[in-house]
């Protein structure tokens, strides 16, 4: 039920984005370890026609080499890896 609500909220956000910006360049990024591997969220988003970039397997997280030392948030290397992949994927799709 919570996943359905979240997917519906993201769909409503996409609809507003399209209305405001007059394009379909709305993407949802699934961050490494953002969801459990068996999460229904990717399928629910795709069912609603939302473009999903699934980076859950991009690098192991949580892992010390990708976390800030004292609080566990992603470090610059984690963000660099994600942005590198995002740039490649958006170029492939003709967005960049």
LOGU-426814 format. One line per field, with one value per atom (N, C-alpha, C): chain; atom name; x, y, z negated. Coordinates in nm, 2 decimals, always signed. Atoms other than C-alpha are relative to their C-alpha. Example, Ala and Ser with C-alpha at 12.3 -4.5 7.8 and 13.67 -1.06 7.14 Angstrom:
<sites>
unit = [A:A:A:A:A:A]
site = [N:CA:C:N:CA:C]
xx = [+0.09:+1.23:+0.09:-0.09:+1.37:-0.08]
yy = [-0.12:-0.45:+0.12:-0.11:-0.11:+0.11]
zz = [+0.00:-0.78:+0.00:+0.00:-0.71:-0.08]
</sites>
This chain:
<sites>
unit = [A:A:A:A:A:A:A:A:A:A:A:A:A:A:A:A:A:A:A:A:A:A:A:A:A:A:A:A:A:A:A:A:A:A:A:A:A:A:A:A:A:A:A:A:A:A:A:A:A:A:A:A:A:A:A:A:A:A:A:A:A:A:A:A:A:A:A:A:A:A:A:A:A:A:A:A:A:A:A:A:A:A:A:A:A:A:A:A:A:A:A:A:A:A:A:A:A:A:A:A:A:A:A:A:A:A:A:A:A:A:A:A:A:A:A:A:A:A:A:A:A:A:A:A:A:A:A:A:A:A:A:A:A:A:A:A:A:A:A:A:A:A:A:A:A:A:A:A:A:A:A:A:A:A:A:A:A:A:A:A:A:A:A:A:A:A:A:A:A:A:A:A:A:A:A:A:A:A:A:A:A:A:A:A:A:A:A:A:A:A:A:A:A:A:A:A:A:A:A:A:A:A:A:A:A:A:A:A:A:A:A:A:A:A:A:A:A:A:A:A:A:A:A:A:A:A:A:A:A:A:A:A:A:A:A:A:A:A:A:A:A:A:A:A:A:A:A:A:A:A:A:A:A:A:A:A:A:A:A:A:A:A:A:A:A:A:A:A:A:A:A:A:A:A:A:A:A:A:A:A:A:A:A:A:A:A:A:A]
site = [N:CA:C:N:CA:C:N:CA:C:N:CA:C:N:CA:C:N:CA:C:N:CA:C:N:CA:C:N:CA:C:N:CA:C:N:CA:C:N:CA:C:N:CA:C:N:CA:C:N:CA:C:N:CA:C:N:CA:C:N:CA:C:N:CA:C:N:CA:C:N:CA:C:N:CA:C:N:CA:C:N:CA:C:N:CA:C:N:CA:C:N:CA:C:N:CA:C:N:CA:C:N:CA:C:N:CA:C:N:CA:C:N:CA:C:N:CA:C:N:CA:C:N:CA:C:N:CA:C:N:CA:C:N:CA:C:N:CA:C:N:CA:C:N:CA:C:N:CA:C:N:CA:C:N:CA:C:N:CA:C:N:CA:C:N:CA:C:N:CA:C:N:CA:C:N:CA:C:N:CA:C:N:CA:C:N:CA:C:N:CA:C:N:CA:C:N:CA:C:N:CA:C:N:CA:C:N:CA:C:N:CA:C:N:CA:C:N:CA:C:N:CA:C:N:CA:C:N:CA:C:N:CA:C:N:CA:C:N:CA:C:N:CA:C:N:CA:C:N:CA:C:N:CA:C:N:CA:C:N:CA:C:N:CA:C:N:CA:C:N:CA:C:N:CA:C:N:CA:C:N:CA:C:N:CA:C:N:CA:C:N:CA:C:N:CA:C:N:CA:C:N:CA:C:N:CA:C:N:CA:C:N:CA:C:N:CA:C:N:CA:C:N:CA:C:N:CA:C:N:CA:C:N:CA:C]
xx = [+0.08:+0.00:+0.09:-0.09:+0.28:+0.08:-0.07:+0.47:-0.09:+0.10:+0.15:-0.01:+0.01:+0.11:+0.12:-0.12:+0.47:+0.01:+0.00:+0.45:-0.10:+0.11:+0.13:+0.05:-0.05:+0.29:+0.11:-0.10:+0.59:-0.06:+0.07:+0.36:-0.06:+0.06:+0.18:+0.10:-0.11:+0.51:+0.05:-0.04:+0.61:-0.10:+0.10:+0.28:+0.01:-0.02:+0.34:+0.12:-0.12:+0.69:-0.02:+0.03:+0.57:-0.08:+0.08:+0.31:+0.08:-0.08:+0.55:+0.11:-0.12:+0.86:-0.02:+0.03:+0.69:+0.10:-0.09:+0.92:-0.02:+0.02:+0.94:+0.14:-0.13:+1.29:+0.00:+0.02:+1.17:+0.05:-0.06:+1.37:+0.00:-0.02:+1.38:+0.12:-0.13:+1.72:-0.02:+0.00:+1.73:+0.15:-0.13:+2.04:+0.05:-0.05:+2.27:-0.06:+0.06:+2.10:-0.11:+0.11:+1.81:-0.12:+0.12:+1.56:+0.06:-0.04:+1.58:-0.02:+0.00:+1.64:-0.13:+0.13:+1.29:-0.11:+0.10:+1.12:-0.09:+0.09:+0.81:+0.01:+0.00:+0.89:+0.05:-0.03:+1.08:-0.11:+0.11:+0.80:-0.12:+0.12:+0.53:+0.03:-0.04:+0.72:-0.01:+0.00:+0.76:-0.15:+0.14:+0.39:-0.07:+0.06:+0.31:+0.07:-0.06:+0.53:+0.12:-0.11:+0.80:+0.14:-0.14:+1.16:+0.08:-0.07:+1.37:+0.15:-0.14:+1.75:+0.04:-0.02:+1.82:+0.15:-0.14:+2.17:+0.02:-0.02:+2.12:+0.12:-0.12:+2.40:+0.12:-0.12:+2.64:+0.12:-0.11:+2.86:-0.06:+0.06:+2.82:-0.02:+0.03:+2.65:-0.09:-0.11:+2.69:+0.13:-0.14:+3.06:+0.09:-0.08:+3.33:+0.07:-0.07:+3.50:-0.09:+0.10:+3.18:-0.08:+0.07:+3.07:+0.09:-0.07:+3.17:+0.04:-0.05:+3.37:-0.09:+0.07:+3.15:-0.15:+0.14:+2.80:-0.07:+0.05:+2.76:-0.07:+0.05:+2.63:+0.10:-0.09:+2.77:+0.11:-0.11:+3.11:+0.02:-0.02:+3.24:+0.02:-0.03:+3.36:-0.13:+0.13:+3.01:-0.08:+0.07:+2.86:+0.07:-0.07:+3.13:-0.04:+0.04:+3.05:-0.14:+0.14:+2.68:-0.01:+0.01:+2.72:+0.06:-0.06:+2.95:-0.09:+0.10:+2.69:-0.12:+0.11:+2.41:+0.03:-0.03:+2.59:+0.00:+0.00:+2.65:-0.14:+0.14:+2.29:-0.08:+0.07:+2.15:+0.05:-0.05:+2.38:-0.06:+0.06:+2.26:-0.15:+0.14:+1.90:-0.02:+0.01:+1.98:-0.04:+0.04:+1.90:+0.12:-0.12:+2.26:+0.07]
yy = [-0.12:+0.00:+0.13:-0.11:+0.24:+0.02:-0.01:+0.16:+0.05:-0.05:+0.22:+0.15:-0.15:+0.56:+0.08:-0.06:+0.65:+0.01:+0.00:+0.55:+0.09:-0.10:+0.75:+0.14:-0.13:+1.05:+0.04:-0.02:+1.02:+0.02:-0.02:+0.99:+0.14:-0.13:+1.30:+0.11:-0.09:+1.48:+0.00:+0.01:+1.36:+0.08:-0.07:+1.49:+0.15:-0.15:+1.84:+0.04:-0.04:+1.84:+0.02:-0.01:+1.77:+0.12:-0.12:+2.04:+0.13:-0.12:+2.30:+0.02:-0.01:+2.22:-0.04:+0.04:+2.09:-0.10:+0.11:+1.79:-0.12:+0.13:+1.43:-0.05:+0.04:+1.44:-0.02:+0.04:+1.32:-0.14:+0.13:+1.03:-0.02:+0.04:+0.85:-0.08:+0.08:+0.73:-0.08:+0.09:+0.43:-0.01:-0.01:+0.49:-0.14:+0.12:+0.20:-0.02:+0.04:+0.02:+0.09:-0.08:+0.26:-0.09:+0.09:-0.03:-0.15:+0.14:-0.40:-0.06:+0.06:-0.62:-0.05:+0.05:-0.76:+0.11:-0.11:-0.42:+0.01:-0.02:-0.37:+0.13:-0.13:-0.01:+0.02:-0.01:-0.04:-0.04:+0.05:-0.24:+0.10:-0.09:+0.00:+0.13:-0.12:+0.30:-0.02:+0.03:+0.13:-0.02:+0.02:+0.03:+0.13:-0.13:+0.40:+0.08:-0.06:+0.48:+0.10:-0.09:+0.65:-0.06:+0.05:+0.63:-0.02:+0.03:+0.46:-0.03:+0.04:+0.45:-0.07:+0.09:+0.16:-0.02:+0.01:+0.21:-0.07:+0.08:-0.02:-0.09:+0.09:-0.24:+0.07:-0.07:+0.03:-0.01:+0.03:-0.01:-0.05:+0.05:-0.18:+0.11:-0.11:+0.04:-0.06:-0.08:+0.07:-0.08:+0.05:+0.02:+0.11:-0.10:+0.21:+0.09:-0.08:+0.32:+0.10:-0.09:+0.49:+0.08:-0.07:+0.64:+0.11:-0.09:+0.95:-0.07:+0.07:+0.85:+0.00:-0.01:+0.97:-0.01:+0.01:+0.96:-0.10:+0.11:+0.69:+0.05:-0.05:+0.92:-0.03:+0.02:+0.87:+0.11:-0.10:+1.03:+0.05:-0.05:+1.22:-0.11:+0.10:+0.90:-0.07:+0.06:+0.75:+0.09:-0.09:+1.06:+0.01:+0.00:+1.06:-0.11:+0.12:+0.71:+0.01:-0.01:+0.77:+0.11:-0.10:+1.09:-0.04:+0.05:+0.92:-0.09:+0.09:+0.65:+0.08:-0.08:+0.90:+0.08:-0.07:+1.11:-0.10:+0.10:+0.80:-0.04:+0.04:+0.69:+0.11:-0.11:+1.03:+0.04:-0.02:+1.07:-0.11:+0.10:+0.73:+0.03:-0.03:+0.85:+0.13:-0.12:+1.17:+0.12:-0.11:+1.39:+0.10:-0.09:+1.53:+0.01]
zz = [+0.00:+0.00:+0.00:+0.01:-0.09:+0.14:-0.12:+0.23:+0.11:-0.10:+0.44:-0.02:+0.03:+0.27:+0.05:-0.04:+0.33:+0.16:-0.15:+0.70:+0.06:-0.05:+0.75:-0.02:+0.02:+0.59:+0.10:-0.10:+0.82:+0.14:-0.13:+1.12:+0.01:+0.01:+1.01:+0.02:-0.01:+0.98:+0.15:-0.14:+1.33:+0.09:-0.08:+1.47:-0.01:+0.02:+1.31:+0.07:-0.07:+1.44:+0.15:-0.15:+1.80:+0.03:-0.02:+1.77:-0.01:+0.02:+1.64:+0.10:-0.08:+1.85:+0.15:-0.14:+2.17:+0.06:-0.05:+2.20:-0.08:+0.07:+2.09:-0.05:+0.05:+1.94:-0.15:+0.14:+1.60:-0.02:+0.04:+1.45:-0.15:+0.14:+1.12:-0.01:+0.02:+1.00:-0.12:+0.12:+0.77:-0.04:+0.05:+0.57:-0.05:+0.05:+0.47:-0.15:+0.13:+0.17:-0.04:+0.04:+0.18:-0.03:+0.02:+0.20:-0.01:+0.00:+0.12:+0.14:-0.13:+0.42:+0.05:-0.04:+0.41:-0.01:+0.01:+0.38:+0.12:-0.12:+0.60:+0.06:-0.05:+0.65:+0.15:-0.14:+0.98:+0.10:-0.09:+1.14:-0.01:+0.01:+1.00:+0.08:-0.07:+1.15:+0.15:-0.15:+1.49:+0.04:-0.04:+1.49:+0.02:-0.01:+1.46:+0.11:-0.12:+1.76:-0.04:+0.05:+1.54:+0.04:-0.04:+1.67:-0.13:+0.12:+1.41:+0.04:-0.02:+1.40:-0.13:+0.11:+1.17:-0.03:+0.04:+1.01:-0.13:+0.13:+0.71:+0.00:-0.01:+0.84:+0.05:-0.05:+0.95:-0.09:+0.09:+0.64:-0.13:+0.12:+0.31:-0.10:+0.10:+0.05:-0.10:+0.07:-0.24:+0.01:-0.01:-0.20:-0.04:+0.05:-0.38:+0.11:-0.11:-0.05:+0.07:-0.07:+0.06:-0.11:+0.11:-0.28:-0.06:+0.08:-0.47:-0.13:+0.11:-0.77:-0.12:+0.13:-1.06:+0.01:+0.01:-0.94:+0.10:-0.09:-0.67:+0.13:-0.13:-0.39:+0.11:-0.11:-0.04:+0.01:-0.01:+0.02:+0.14:-0.14:+0.32:+0.10:-0.10:+0.49:+0.04:-0.03:+0.46:+0.10:-0.09:+0.62:+0.14:-0.13:+0.89:+0.09:-0.07:+0.99:+0.05:-0.04:+1.00:+0.11:-0.10:+1.20:+0.13:-0.12:+1.45:+0.07:-0.06:+1.51:+0.05:-0.04:+1.52:+0.13:-0.12:+1.78:+0.13:-0.11:+2.00:+0.04:-0.03:+1.97:+0.07:-0.06:+2.05:+0.14:-0.13:+2.35:+0.10:-0.08:+2.48:+0.04:-0.03:+2.45:+0.07:-0.07:+2.63:-0.08:+0.08:+2.34:-0.02:+0.01:+2.32:+0.14]
</sites>
